Amino acid sequence: MARWKKPTKEEILQNRQTLAARAREGDLRLPGAVVDIRRGVGMTQEEFAKTLSLTRRQVAEIEAGAANPTLETLERIGRLFGFGVGFVPLRSPRNE
């Protein structure tokens, strides 16, 4: 089985740009965004949890959509990728 390798700085930058584009398009949703951010910075759930002062179980529950993270937790997660938490307009035929 191939061993997972951490992304390079260039890959992390590309991952951030891809996620930013998805966010602008309204295509970035929790909990998938948390998984994408964690993987985008090349962290395991354990490393991610430690960085955010959470438990691995809390990270797993957020990623599975089984948790209701606080705004503070969401802000800490977003900051890892240079993102903030906010409202995004929904795409609908009326808005286009």
HELIX and SHEET records of a PDB file:
HELIX    1   1 LYS A    9  ARG A   24  1                                  16    
HELIX    2   2 GLY A   32  GLY A   40  1                                   9    
HELIX    3   3 GLN A   45  LEU A   52  1                                   8    
HELIX    4   4 ARG A   56  ALA A   64  1                                   9    
HELIX    5   5 LEU A   71  ARG A   79  1                                   9    
HELIX    6   6 PRO A   93  ASN A   95  5                                   3    
END                                                                             
